[in-house]
Amino acid sequence: MKKLLLLIFTVAGALNASAQATCATATALTTSGTYTTGTINGTYKVACFNSATGIKGYWYSFTAPSNGEISISSNLAANDGVAKSNDTRVSIATGLCTGTLTCVAGNDDISDTNYKSELLNIPVTSGTVYLIQWDSRWSALPLDFTFTFTPVTCTRPTVFYLPEYVSTTSADLYWDQTTTIPANYQVDWSTNFATAAGAGTLVDAPSGALTYSTVNLASLPASSNFRYYCRANCGATQSTWSGPYYGYLPVTLPYSNDFENPAENYTDGFINFTLITTDGTTTPPNYADGGAGTAVYTFNSTTAVSNSRAYFRGVSLQAGEVVTVSFKTRLYTQSTTTPASPMNFDLTVGASQSAAGQTTLVQTFTNSSDAAYTTHTATYTAPAAGIYYFSVFNNSTPGTTQTFLFLDTIQMSTNLSTNDFLVDSFSVYPNPTSDVLNISSSSSAEITKLSVVDVNGRTVKNLEGGVINQVNVADLNSGVYFVNIESNGGKVTKKFIKQ
C-alpha cells in the first residue's frame, strides 16, 4: 500500500472474469515454481483484509501433502509497475468458500518503500486446503509470484498475542501451540532490534497442555523496548524462528512520543491507529505536527458511528499520582467541495490495551479544524499503584464528508517531585541476585557514582567514573544491602538481597 491517503479512494474498474474468478474456482498449485496471474478481476472475499469499494480477487489453492511450510512472494523484477503490478497484496486462508474464511497470514507491503508482498515460511498442516488470494486493493495489473512448499516436521508458531506487562521490568508473552506440540519452545529477546534471531538472550518455555503457550521475561531493563523471536524445539530438530515481534515495557513519567524515532519503530508502543509518514511529495503533504514527519491517523464513516480505539504505551503510576495527558489532532479531507466533518473522540484509561479494560472515561473531545493541529489536555488521578493504559476512542457520528483524524505529539507529565520520579526511574535487577546487580534508568539520568552499603551502614563497594550500569556482588555475604546511586538528576537509594 502506497503511503498516500489518496489511494484509500482508488476504485478498481470492473473487468472480464477469468478461471480464477472466485474462491470456488481457484487454480490448484501442486508444485513449487513461478506463476503469473491474469488481470485481477474476480470476486473478492474477506479473509485477512476488510473489503473496499470495487475490490477484486484472483484465486489459487494448495492442499498440503504433509506438514510443512509455504512461501509466497511477488518481490520479483518482472513486477515493474508497468505491465505487471509492483503494489500487491496477498492473503492465505482456510475454510469453506461458501462460508467464512479464517486468515492464516496476509501481507500488503514488504517495507515502507517496497509495496510488493511476501509471506515466508508459513506453517501448513497435512491434508488442509489453503486458499490464496491476490487482490486489487492497490492495482488490478497482473503479477508474477513464486510459490514454494517445503516439508517440515517441526513447524514454528505463528499466532502471537500482545504481551501482558507485569511491571516496568517484566512481561508475559503468549502464542498459540503449533499443530504438532513440541518438547518446548525457545524465546530469544534483545533490547537491540538489530540483533539477529538466535543471537539474543534465550529463554525456554514449556509447551504445556493448553491451546496456547506462555513465558515470562523477568529482570528486563526498566521501561525498555525489546524485540523477540520464538521457535519450536522438537528435540532433534528446531523450527525456523518466528518474528521479530516487539514489546514496550511500561514507563514512569514524564513521557513523550512524537512518532519520529525509527529506533522505537516510530510508534514506541502506541497501537491500532495507522502510521503515516508525510513530506512535500505526499498526499496530504507535510501533515505531521510541525510539517514533514510521521503521525498516526484514524477516520470516520459516512454511514455509521465510528468504533476505533488506539492505545498508548503503558505507564506505571503510584496511588494518588496526577497525570496530565496532552496530544494534538488535526482533520483532513480530500474533498474539494465539502469541508471536513467534525470528529468526536474520548480519552479513556484502564488496566489493559482492550476495550473491556478501558473502564474510565477521562474526557470527551471534538475536533472541527483541518487548518492546524489542536492540542487536547486532560488530567487523571490514579486510584491505586499499578500499570495504566490510556486510549483514544474514535466514536464519531456519521460524517457528511469522509474525514481523517491525524494524531501526533503525545506528552504525559506527573505531579510527583523530581526525586519521586527519579526513584521510580531507576531499577536494580535481578533482585535477589547471587553475582551481578544491574542498574538501569528509564529516564536519561546518567550514573556518576555508586556505592553498596550493608544494614549496619558500612560501605562495602564503591564505583565512580566511566559507564556504571552494574556492580559485582558475588563476594558479599548473603543478606540485605542498599545501593546508593548518584546521577546527574539526583540521588536515589535502592534495596536488594544478596543470595
Secondary structure as GFF3:
##gff-version 3
##sequence-region A 1 499
A	DSSP	three_ten_helix	5	9	.	.	.	ID=ss1
A	DSSP	three_ten_helix	23	25	.	.	.	ID=ss2
A	DSSP	beta_strand	27	28	.	.	.	ID=ss3
A	DSSP	beta_strand	33	36	.	.	.	ID=ss4
A	DSSP	beta_strand	42	43	.	.	.	ID=ss5
A	DSSP	beta_strand	56	63	.	.	.	ID=ss6
A	DSSP	beta_strand	68	73	.	.	.	ID=ss7
A	DSSP	beta_strand	90	95	.	.	.	ID=ss8
A	DSSP	beta_strand	101	107	.	.	.	ID=ss9
A	DSSP	beta_strand	118	124	.	.	.	ID=ss10
A	DSSP	beta_strand	129	135	.	.	.	ID=ss11
A	DSSP	beta_strand	144	151	.	.	.	ID=ss12
A	DSSP	beta_strand	164	167	.	.	.	ID=ss13
A	DSSP	beta_strand	170	176	.	.	.	ID=ss14
A	DSSP	beta_strand	184	190	.	.	.	ID=ss15
A	DSSP	beta_strand	201	206	.	.	.	ID=ss16
A	DSSP	beta_strand	212	217	.	.	.	ID=ss17
A	DSSP	beta_strand	225	233	.	.	.	ID=ss18
A	DSSP	beta_strand	242	248	.	.	.	ID=ss19
A	DSSP	beta_strand	255	257	.	.	.	ID=ss20
A	DSSP	three_ten_helix	262	264	.	.	.	ID=ss21
A	DSSP	beta_strand	274	278	.	.	.	ID=ss22
A	DSSP	beta_strand	293	299	.	.	.	ID=ss23
A	DSSP	beta_strand	308	311	.	.	.	ID=ss24
A	DSSP	beta_strand	315	317	.	.	.	ID=ss25
A	DSSP	beta_strand	322	332	.	.	.	ID=ss26
A	DSSP	beta_strand	343	350	.	.	.	ID=ss27
A	DSSP	beta_strand	360	367	.	.	.	ID=ss28
A	DSSP	beta_strand	374	381	.	.	.	ID=ss29
A	DSSP	beta_strand	386	394	.	.	.	ID=ss30
A	DSSP	beta_strand	404	414	.	.	.	ID=ss31
A	DSSP	alpha_helix	418	425	.	.	.	ID=ss32
A	DSSP	beta_strand	426	429	.	.	.	ID=ss33
A	DSSP	beta_strand	436	441	.	.	.	ID=ss34
A	DSSP	beta_strand	447	454	.	.	.	ID=ss35
A	DSSP	beta_strand	459	464	.	.	.	ID=ss36
A	DSSP	beta_strand	470	472	.	.	.	ID=ss37
A	DSSP	beta_strand	479	487	.	.	.	ID=ss38
A	DSSP	beta_strand	490	498	.	.	.	ID=ss39
###
